[in-house]
Amino acid sequence: MNRIEQTFKRLADEGRKGLVGYLTAGDPDIAASELRMRTTLDHGVDILEVGVPFSDPTADGPTIQAASFRALQAGTNLPKVLALIGRLRADYPDVPIVIFGYLNPFFRYGYERFCQDAAAAGADAFLVVDLPYEESEELRQHMRGQGLVFIPLIAPTTPPARATTILAEAEGFVYYIMVTGVTGTGAAKAEDVQEHVDRLRESTNLPIAVGFGVASGNQARAVGAAAEAVVVGSALINAARADHLVELVDDLRLALDGV
């Protein structure tokens, strides 16, 4: 049983919803981003998504685009991100760490080398925003060799037949994008999320995490009722820049523990 499976089993046994937190590595620099990540883990984030900055983050809204720009300006690169993950792993041995990013940096690094180095650093999974599932086999093959999990993305616009195909081979958990558009946009209605999640459950027994647009405890509670976990990203970045990161994570944790 890998760390992702162990985490969701523990949450289920405790009757709690999971909190998945995203932060961009290197924003505003490596040291500061590492401190922010540690803060979220210390205050109740169950799974950490470590964002790899990229120059053209087309799936992301203004907040994460700006975070990527700041990180790149600070000289953040993939080796530095992997080193950061290694330091986190040393102090948080049981927390799942997902590398979240775009294909180009991974491709340039080399799939085989990237998977080897990511696994050695202590990463558990990849979430590659702009890699269609149909074109992911080469990367997934290298990932399997290192025990890494490929997290699938499913959107409201994903055709049912395609979703079924993706879910048939999915591992870890399913990331359900609640809204069409970029990260940081408004959250979907809870009833719409419930309907889509129920449909996904017809094709998978994996835990489902819902994200894109969750910015408060109230929103997390509303959409979290439909799924096993809630993903929060842009709101964490905004809170960190406003020096309110602890308050937001505490609010999210309290809200999800009340679902």
N, C-alpha and C positions, 0 to 999 in steps of 0.2 A: 504494500500500500504506500503510495507516494505522499508527499506532504499536502498536496491539494486534496486528495481523498481523505487523509487523516483529519484535515481541518474541517471539511464539510461534515464528516462523521461526528466530530466533536461538537460542532454547532448543532447538528440534529439531535444528538444525545442531550444537549443542554437546552434544547427548545429555543435556540436563538438564531437570528438572521445574521448573515455575514456582511462585513463591511470591507469592500475592496477599494483601496485608495491609490490614486495615480498622482505622481509628481514627476516632473521633468528633471532628469539628472543634469547637474551642472548649472541649474538656474537658482540664483544668479551666478554661482560658481559651484565647484564640486563640494567644497567643505560645507557651504550653507545648505545645499540641497540634501546632503547626507544628514545633517542635523535635523532638517525638516522631516525626512523620512523616518528617522529614529523617533522623533516626537509623535508622529502618527501611530507608529507601532506601539509606543509606550502608552498611548491613550485609546487603544482599542481597534485599530485597523487589523483585520484578520489576514488579508492577502495584499501584498504590495505590488503595484504595477510601476516598474521603473521605466520612464519614458526616455527613449534615445532621441536626442535632438536631431532634427532634419531640416534642411533648408527649404523644403517645399511640402509642408505638412497639410496636404489638401483636405484631409478629413477633419481637421481641427479648426476650431473657432479662434477668435482673436486672442483669447487668453493663452491657450497653449501655443499658438503661433508665436506670440511675443516671448513666451518662456523658452521656446526653441531658439529664437534669435539671440536672446540673452546668453543662453548656454553656449551656443556656437561662438559668440563674440568672446566668451571667457575661455575659449580653447578646448571645450569639451569634445572628446572623440570616443569611439567605441572602446578602445583599451582602458580609458579612464572610467568609463561606465562599468566595465567588467570588474575593475579593481574596486570600485565603490561597492558593487554587489558582493564581492568577496569579503569586504570588511563587515557589511551587514550580516552576511551569513555566519560569520564567526560569533557574533553576539546574539543572533536570533536564529538558532538552529532549526526551529520548527515552523517558522513562518514561510509560506509559499511566496516565491518571488517570480513575477512574470515580467519578461522583457517585452516592452510595448514599443513598436516602432514601425518604420517604413522599410520596404525591401532593399532599397539601393545601398544603404550602409552595410547591410548583412551580405549582400551579393558581392560588393567590392572587397569585403573582408575575406570572403570565401566561405561557402556553406560548411564544409567539413571542419575547417579551422574554427569558425565561429561557434559551431555546436560543441566542439571539444572544449574551447576556452570558456564558453558560457556554463557548461556543466561543471567544469573545474572550479569556477568561481562560486557555484552554488545556486545558479538559476534553476527553476523548475519547469518553465514553460515560455513559449513565445506567443505573442499576439501581433501578427503582421497585417497592418491595416489595409494596405493596398495590394495584397497578394491574393488573387482569386483562388478559391479552393481547388478549382480544376487545374491550376498551374502550380500547385504546392507540393506535388509528390517528391520532387528532388530534394527540397528542403526537409520535408517530413521524414524522408528516408534517413538522412543524416541525423535528424533529431532522435529518431527511434534508437539509433545506435548508441546514443548517449543518455537514453532514458528521459528525454525531454518531451514535453507535452505541447501539442499544437492546439491553441484555443481558437475555436471557430467563432466567427461573427455572423449573427443572423439579424436582419432588419425587417421592419414591417413590410417592405417591398420585395423581400426574397420570395420567389415563387415557391409554392408548397412542395412541388416535386424536387426542386433544387435543395430546399431545406432538409427534406427527408434524406437525400443523398449525402449531404454534409453531415447530418446528425448520425447517420449509420456508422461512421468511422470516427466520430468525435471522442475526445478524451478530456479529462479534467473537469471542465465546466463549460457551459455555453454562455457566451456574452451576447445578450439580446439588446440591440440598439433600439431604444424606445421610440425615437423620432427620426425621421429622415432629415438629413442636413448634417451640420458639423457639430463638434463637441461644444458644450456650454450653452446650447439653445434650451428653450423651455421644456420642462418635463411633460410627458404625455399624461393623459387622464388615466387614473388608476384603473377604471373599468376597461379601457382599451388595452392596457398592459396585461390585465388579467386574461382577457380574451385571447391575446396572442400567445401568452405563456401557456395557457391551457392547450392551445393547438400544438405548440412545440412538445408538450409532454406526451402527445400521442406518438412521437417518434423517438423519444429519448428518456432515459432514466437519470441522466446526468443532472447535477445541480444547475440551476439557471441564475445568472447574475444579470440584472438590468441596469443600464446606464445611459449616459448622454442627457444632461440637463438637470440632474439632481443637485440642488444647491442648499438644502436645509433639512433639518430634522423632520419637519412636517412632510416634506416631499418624500424623504426616504421612507418614512412610516407608511405613506399612502401607497407607493409603488412596491415597497418591500413585502407587503402582504401577499403579493402574487408570486414571489420568487424566493430562492434560497439566499440571495445576496443582492446588495446594491453597490454600484460602482460610482465613485465620486472623484472627479478630476479637476476640472476648471475651478470649481468652488474652493478646493483646497489650495490651489495656486493663488487665487485672489485673497483668501484668508491669510495665507502666509505672508503675502506682500503687505497686508494691512495689520500684521502682527496679531491676528485673531485665530491662528491655526488651532491652538489647543481648545479654544471655545467651540469652534465648529466641529472638531472631531468628537469632543465630549457630547455635543448636541446630537450628532448623528448616532453615536453609540447608544445614548440613552433612548433615542427614538426607536432604533431598531430592536433594542432589548425589550421594548414595550409592545412589539407587534405580536 
